[in-house]
Amino acid sequence: MGVLFMHNCVLCGGTIPAEDGGKAMLCAACAAEVREKYRCAEPVRVPGVDGAAAALSYAGKVKYAMQRFKFHHKQHYADWFAAQALPLLAERLEDWQPDLVTYMPIGFVHLHRRGYNQAELLARPIAAAFGLPCQATLRKRPFTPTQSAQKDFAARQKNAARALLPLDGADVRGKSVVFVDDIITTGASAAAAAKLLREMGAARVYLLAPAKTPKKGTV
């Protein structure tokens, strides 16, 4: 059979001819580049979490693809980014023994403008792959500045500490929670989320993300 339809590579935007209903989201060159260059090999340590893992280095093509996903209505990129994180959770299921998956909330203004929460789009297929419930547990405090606008680690920590509130009706008491975010940068936001989830009664909190900002000189 000939080519049935064509679509574009998540990373480079190049056209991928898809034969016989193929669903590849990367071209061959970018797939090789991910294996050789973009896998996150750094240990992920975030204060207050019981374990953390990230799939990719937030650099180069991965960084630009994540920005398109977040800011340019490429919601379908969530499938590819979530797929990168799935093996990490699979490797840790016995250790983490998760009861539910939750995710970083975004503010009302950003949600209204964007139309979706990228962390939720990542969390739902991850939860579904393991038969776990995916629930919102936190909400953003109104009028909190964005983390990306903070100038240094201390400012990010201070901003993150006041940015989140419990979501009414959320119940994490005694549960092992996998918290999904899109990118781990300093870890300040995830640390604040983990602290709040513990205050809400979570027994354990784990962090999972498709990407992590690498240390300088590692990519």
PyMOL commands that set and color helices and strands:
alter all, ss='L'
color gray80, all
select helices_A, chain A and resi 28-38+60-71+77-96+108-114+118-129+147-149+153-161+188-199
alter helices_A, ss='H'
color red, helices_A
select strands_A, chain A and resi 3-8+15-19+51-57+100-103+138-140+164-166+176-180+183-184+204-212
alter strands_A, ss='S'
color yellow, strands_A
deselect
rebuild
show_as cartoon
